[in-house]
Amino acid sequence: MLGQFGWNVPWVWRWVFWLQPLHLWTSHSILSWRLRRNQKFILFFPQKENHVHNQRWRNHSFVTEFILLGFSRNPKTNWILFFFFLFLYLFTVLGNGLIATLIKVDARLHTPMYFFLSILSLLDLSYATTTVPQMLVHLVSKHKTISYVGCVVQMYTFLTLGITETWIFAAMAYDRYVAICSPLHYGVQMSRTLCVLLVVSSVLCGLLCAFIYTVFAMSLPYCGPNEINHFFCEIPAVLKLACADTSLNDQVDFILGFILLLIPLFLILASYVRIFMAILRIRSTQGRIKAFSTCTSHITVVTMFCIPCMVMYMRPGSEASPEDDKKLALFYNVISAFLNPIIYSLRNKDVKRAFLKLVGMSEDTQ
């Protein structure tokens, strides 16, 4: 069946596991080059550099906390935003938590597709929890500060979850490819071991790449001002406060963004090209609609999450607008996590059936 479509599935996807350590080697090489460059600069121009640093930072002390400016300084506007985002967050927690619970308790949902969906729900829940509770407190509080360490932890956690989610999207696309293009081999190819391996490798990729992002950002000197024009510690907003040239950070962000966003998107696109080719070979119209409907939810969620992330992390920092950054961050951090349970449950009969079973109802009763 695989030969029919001319694509060796295990070979194509095996390179994903080879590629993840490759980008770590690339980032390590960039970091080593940066250190060597700085050492050479100090070696040949020690007096000049010390003079510049002393003159620039003589009257400044390094910041120990940041102030998150948020959305508005108007108290009435902030209260309206507070109740709006509180509703979104509560629904996000309830919706994603419910999907993860249904998949856990219903044996009929113990399939690779729903296994990845449960992981995605937990990631979305954690993703929103990293930023929204603090944002809600700051909306109604006069003190909008976050410690330096707290900012680093929030940045690292947020990046870890976001990077992991991009690779989970790629794993879900591969799952749909095997299910539609090779249904007879689905149970063998999408084994439990492979599913767990895909998730673990995605998490490790997120942990390591987020560490590189965070180290590059927070190794810069921050000597004031300490006001972040954002609602949480996101790298593009924090870098604007650095007392040093951030052009190298822009280059690193672009390289990592290419690896962590465009490569998963390429894998997703390649999977769906093969899926659409297989769907077109289905003779019955009903069969085509059924096959395509299993992919629409995933395509919608990937588009909502990845496109804003690409705009945020792959453009130069000088072109970024604080207000536009806040809107983009809201979209892939809050709105996406809010809509995912709706997108995956409204058109999913299996999830609806599991929910009715959980509340003690049957489809006939409904």
C-alpha positions as CSV (number, residue, x, y, z in Angstrom):
1,M,0.0,0.0,0.0
2,L,2.9,2.4,0.8
3,G,4.6,1.7,-2.5
4,Q,1.4,2.7,-4.3
5,F,1.9,6.3,-3.2
6,G,5.7,6.3,-3.8
7,W,6.6,7.4,-0.3
8,N,8.6,5.3,2.2
9,V,6.9,6.5,5.4
10,P,9.4,5.2,8.0
11,W,12.3,6.7,6.1
12,V,10.7,10.1,5.6
13,W,9.8,10.5,9.3
14,R,12.9,8.8,10.7
15,W,14.9,11.9,9.7
16,V,12.8,14.0,12.2
17,F,14.6,12.3,15.1
18,W,18.0,12.9,13.3
19,L,17.1,16.6,12.7
20,Q,16.2,17.5,16.2
21,P,19.8,17.0,17.6
22,L,21.1,18.6,14.4
23,H,19.6,22.0,15.2
24,L,21.0,21.8,18.7
25,W,24.5,21.3,17.2
26,T,23.8,24.3,15.0
27,S,22.8,26.5,17.9
28,H,25.8,25.3,19.9
29,S,28.1,26.3,17.0
30,I,26.5,29.8,16.9
31,L,26.9,30.2,20.7
32,S,30.6,29.1,20.5
33,W,31.2,31.5,17.6
34,R,29.7,34.3,19.7
35,L,32.0,33.5,22.7
36,R,35.0,33.4,20.4
37,R,34.1,36.7,18.8
38,N,33.7,38.4,22.2
39,Q,37.0,36.9,23.4
40,K,38.8,38.2,20.3
41,F,37.2,41.6,20.7
42,I,38.4,41.9,24.3
43,L,41.9,40.6,23.4
44,F,42.5,43.2,20.7
45,F,40.5,46.1,22.1
46,P,40.4,45.8,25.9
47,Q,40.7,49.4,26.7
48,K,38.1,50.5,24.2
49,E,35.5,48.0,25.3
50,N,36.0,48.7,29.0
51,H,35.7,52.4,28.4
52,V,32.5,52.0,26.5
53,H,31.0,49.6,29.1
54,N,32.1,51.8,32.1
55,Q,30.7,55.0,30.4
56,R,27.4,53.3,29.5
57,W,26.7,51.5,32.8
58,R,28.4,53.7,35.3
59,N,25.2,55.2,36.6
60,H,23.0,52.1,36.1
61,S,22.4,49.0,38.2
62,F,21.1,45.8,36.7
63,V,17.4,45.2,37.1
64,T,16.1,42.7,39.6
65,E,12.5,42.9,38.5
66,F,10.4,43.9,35.5
67,I,7.1,45.8,35.2
68,L,4.6,44.3,32.8
69,L,2.6,47.2,31.3
70,G,-0.2,45.0,30.0
71,F,-3.0,46.4,27.8
72,S,-4.3,49.6,29.3
73,R,-3.8,52.0,32.1
74,N,-7.5,52.7,32.3
75,P,-9.0,50.8,35.4
76,K,-12.4,50.5,33.8
77,T,-10.9,48.9,30.6
78,N,-8.8,46.6,32.7
79,W,-11.9,45.3,34.6
80,I,-13.7,44.6,31.4
81,L,-10.6,42.8,30.1
82,F,-10.3,40.9,33.4
83,F,-13.8,39.3,33.1
84,F,-13.4,38.6,29.4
85,F,-10.1,36.8,29.8
86,L,-11.3,35.1,33.0
87,F,-14.1,33.6,31.0
88,L,-11.7,32.5,28.2
89,Y,-9.3,31.0,30.7
90,L,-12.0,29.1,32.7
91,F,-13.5,27.7,29.5
92,T,-10.0,26.8,28.3
93,V,-9.3,24.8,31.5
94,L,-12.7,23.2,31.5
95,G,-12.7,22.3,27.7
96,N,-9.1,21.0,27.5
97,G,-9.4,19.2,30.8
98,L,-12.6,17.6,29.8
99,I,-11.2,16.3,26.5
100,A,-8.1,14.9,28.3
101,T,-10.4,13.2,30.8
102,L,-12.7,11.7,28.2
103,I,-9.8,10.2,26.3
104,K,-8.4,8.8,29.5
105,V,-11.6,7.1,30.8
106,D,-13.2,6.0,27.5
107,A,-11.6,2.8,26.1
108,R,-12.9,3.5,22.6
109,L,-10.8,6.7,22.5
110,H,-7.5,4.8,23.2
111,T,-6.2,5.2,19.7
112,P,-3.1,7.1,18.4
113,M,-5.2,10.0,17.1
114,Y,-6.8,10.6,20.5
115,F,-3.6,10.0,22.3
116,F,-2.0,12.9,20.5
117,L,-5.2,15.0,21.0
118,S,-5.0,14.4,24.8
119,I,-1.4,15.6,24.8
120,L,-2.4,18.7,22.7
121,S,-5.1,19.5,25.2
122,L,-2.7,19.2,28.2
123,L,-0.2,21.4,26.4
124,D,-2.9,24.1,25.6
125,L,-4.1,24.0,29.2
126,S,-0.5,24.4,30.5
127,Y,0.3,27.0,27.8
128,A,-2.5,29.3,28.9
129,T,-1.9,28.7,32.6
130,T,1.7,29.9,32.2
131,T,0.6,33.5,31.4
132,V,-3.1,34.1,31.9
133,P,-3.4,33.9,35.7
134,Q,-0.7,36.4,36.2
135,M,-2.2,38.6,33.5
136,L,-5.6,38.5,35.4
137,V,-3.9,39.6,38.6
138,H,-2.1,42.4,36.9
139,L,-5.3,43.7,35.3
140,V,-6.8,44.4,38.7
141,S,-3.7,45.2,40.7
142,K,-1.6,48.3,41.0
143,H,1.6,46.3,41.3
144,K,2.4,44.7,37.9
145,T,5.9,43.5,38.7
146,I,7.6,40.2,38.1
147,S,11.0,39.2,39.4
148,Y,13.9,38.6,37.2
149,V,13.9,34.9,38.1
150,G,10.2,34.7,37.6
151,C,10.5,36.2,34.2
152,V,13.2,33.7,33.2
153,V,11.0,30.8,34.4
154,Q,7.9,32.0,32.6
155,M,9.9,32.6,29.4
156,Y,11.4,29.1,29.5
157,T,8.2,27.3,30.4
158,F,6.2,29.2,27.7
159,L,8.8,28.4,25.0
160,T,9.1,24.7,26.1
161,L,5.3,24.2,25.7
162,G,5.1,26.1,22.4
163,I,8.0,24.3,20.8
164,T,6.7,21.0,21.9
165,E,3.2,21.8,20.5
166,T,4.6,22.5,17.0
167,W,6.2,19.0,16.8
168,I,3.0,17.4,18.2
169,F,1.2,19.0,15.3
170,A,3.6,17.3,13.0
171,A,3.1,13.9,14.7
172,M,-0.7,14.3,14.4
173,A,-0.3,15.0,10.7
174,Y,1.7,11.8,10.3
175,D,-0.9,9.9,12.2
176,R,-3.6,11.1,9.8
177,Y,-1.4,10.3,6.8
178,V,-1.0,6.7,7.9
179,A,-4.7,6.3,8.8
180,I,-5.9,7.5,5.4
181,C,-3.1,6.4,3.0
182,S,-2.3,3.1,4.7
183,P,-5.3,2.0,6.8
184,L,-4.4,-1.7,6.7
185,H,-1.0,-1.0,8.3
186,Y,-2.2,1.7,10.7
187,G,-2.2,-0.5,13.9
188,V,1.3,-1.7,13.1
189,Q,2.9,1.5,12.1
190,M,1.3,3.7,14.7
191,S,2.3,1.5,17.6
192,R,2.2,2.7,21.2
193,T,6.0,2.7,21.3
194,L,6.2,5.0,18.3
195,C,3.5,7.3,19.7
196,V,5.3,7.6,23.0
197,L,8.6,8.1,21.2
198,L,7.2,11.0,19.1
199,V,5.8,12.7,22.2
200,V,9.0,12.2,24.2
201,S,11.2,13.5,21.4
202,S,8.9,16.5,21.0
203,V,9.2,17.3,24.7
204,L,13.0,17.0,24.7
205,C,13.2,19.2,21.7
206,G,11.1,21.8,23.5
207,L,13.2,21.6,26.7
208,L,16.5,22.0,24.9
209,C,15.6,24.6,22.4
210,A,13.7,26.7,24.9
211,F,16.9,26.6,27.0
212,I,18.9,28.0,24.1
213,Y,16.4,30.7,23.4
214,T,16.3,31.7,27.1
215,V,20.1,31.7,27.6
216,F,20.7,33.9,24.6
217,A,18.0,36.3,25.7
218,M,18.8,36.5,29.4
219,S,22.6,36.5,29.0
220,L,22.3,40.1,27.8
221,P,22.7,43.0,30.3
222,Y,19.5,44.6,31.4
223,C,20.3,47.9,33.2
224,G,17.0,49.8,32.8
225,P,14.4,50.8,32.0
226,N,12.6,47.7,33.3
227,E,9.1,48.2,31.8
228,I,8.1,45.4,29.4
229,N,5.3,46.6,27.0
230,H,3.6,43.2,27.1
231,F,1.4,41.1,29.3
232,F,4.0,38.4,30.0
233,C,7.8,37.8,29.5
234,E,8.0,37.0,25.9
235,I,11.4,37.2,24.2
236,P,10.8,39.8,21.6
237,A,9.4,42.2,24.2
238,V,12.2,41.5,26.7
239,L,15.0,42.0,24.2
240,K,13.9,45.6,23.6
241,L,15.1,46.4,27.2
242,A,18.6,45.0,26.7
243,C,21.6,47.4,27.1
244,A,23.4,45.8,24.2
245,D,23.2,45.0,20.5
246,T,20.5,42.3,19.9
247,S,21.3,41.7,16.2
248,L,22.9,38.3,17.0
249,N,19.8,37.4,19.0
250,D,17.6,38.2,16.0
251,Q,19.7,35.9,13.8
252,V,19.5,33.1,16.3
253,D,15.8,33.6,16.7
254,F,15.4,33.4,12.9
255,I,17.5,30.2,12.6
256,L,15.7,28.5,15.5
257,G,12.3,29.8,14.2
258,F,13.1,28.2,10.8
259,I,14.0,24.9,12.4
260,L,11.2,24.8,14.9
261,L,8.3,26.2,12.8
262,L,9.0,25.8,9.1
263,I,10.3,22.3,9.3
264,P,7.3,21.0,11.2
265,L,5.1,22.9,8.8
266,F,6.9,21.3,5.9
267,L,6.3,17.8,7.3
268,I,2.6,18.7,7.9
269,L,2.3,20.0,4.3
270,A,4.0,17.0,2.9
271,S,1.7,14.7,4.8
272,Y,-1.4,16.5,3.6
273,V,-0.3,16.6,0.0
274,R,-0.2,12.8,0.2
275,I,-3.5,12.7,2.1
276,F,-5.3,14.8,-0.6
277,M,-3.9,12.7,-3.3
278,A,-5.2,9.6,-1.6
279,I,-8.6,11.2,-1.0
280,L,-8.9,12.1,-4.7
281,R,-8.5,8.4,-5.5
282,I,-11.6,7.6,-3.4
283,R,-14.5,7.0,-5.8
284,S,-17.5,7.7,-3.5
285,T,-18.2,11.3,-2.6
286,Q,-19.3,10.3,0.9
287,G,-16.0,8.6,1.4
288,R,-14.1,11.6,0.3
289,I,-16.0,13.9,2.7
290,K,-15.5,11.5,5.6
291,A,-11.8,11.3,4.9
292,F,-11.4,15.0,4.6
293,S,-13.4,15.8,7.7
294,T,-10.9,14.0,9.8
295,C,-8.2,16.5,8.7
296,T,-10.0,19.8,8.8
297,S,-9.8,20.3,12.6
298,H,-6.1,19.7,12.6
299,I,-5.5,22.0,9.6
300,T,-7.5,24.8,11.3
301,V,-5.7,24.5,14.7
302,V,-2.2,24.4,13.0
303,T,-3.0,27.5,11.0
304,M,-4.2,29.5,14.1
305,F,-1.2,28.5,16.1
306,C,1.8,28.5,13.7
307,I,1.2,31.5,11.5
308,P,1.1,34.0,14.3
309,C,4.2,32.3,15.9
310,M,6.1,32.7,12.6
311,V,5.3,36.4,12.4
312,M,6.3,36.9,16.0
313,Y,9.6,35.0,16.1
314,M,11.0,35.2,12.5
315,R,10.9,38.9,11.9
316,P,13.6,41.4,13.0
317,G,13.0,42.9,16.4
318,S,13.2,46.4,14.9
319,E,10.1,45.8,12.8
320,A,8.0,44.7,15.8
321,S,5.2,46.8,17.1
322,P,4.3,46.3,20.8
323,E,0.6,46.5,20.2
324,D,0.8,44.0,17.3
325,D,2.9,41.7,19.4
326,K,0.3,41.6,22.1
327,K,-2.5,40.8,19.6
328,L,-0.4,38.0,18.1
329,A,0.5,36.6,21.5
330,L,-3.1,36.6,22.5
331,F,-4.1,34.7,19.4
332,Y,-1.7,31.8,19.7
333,N,-1.6,31.8,23.5
334,V,-5.2,32.4,24.7
335,I,-7.5,32.3,21.7
336,S,-6.0,29.2,20.1
337,A,-6.2,27.2,23.4
338,F,-9.8,28.4,23.9
339,L,-10.9,27.3,20.5
340,N,-9.2,24.0,20.3
341,P,-11.7,22.1,22.4
342,I,-14.6,23.6,20.4
343,I,-12.9,22.7,17.0
344,Y,-12.1,19.1,18.0
345,S,-15.4,18.3,19.8
346,L,-18.2,19.9,17.7
347,R,-17.7,17.7,14.7
348,N,-16.3,14.7,16.5
349,K,-18.9,12.0,17.2
350,D,-16.6,9.9,19.2
351,V,-15.9,12.7,21.7
352,K,-19.6,13.5,21.9
353,R,-20.4,9.9,22.5
354,A,-17.8,9.7,25.3
355,F,-19.2,12.8,26.9
356,L,-22.7,11.5,26.9
357,K,-21.5,8.3,28.4
358,L,-19.6,10.1,31.1
359,V,-22.7,12.2,32.2
360,G,-24.8,9.0,32.2
361,M,-26.8,9.7,29.0
362,S,-27.1,7.8,25.8
363,E,-27.5,9.0,22.2
364,D,-31.1,7.7,22.2
365,T,-31.9,9.8,25.3
366,Q,-30.4,12.9,23.6
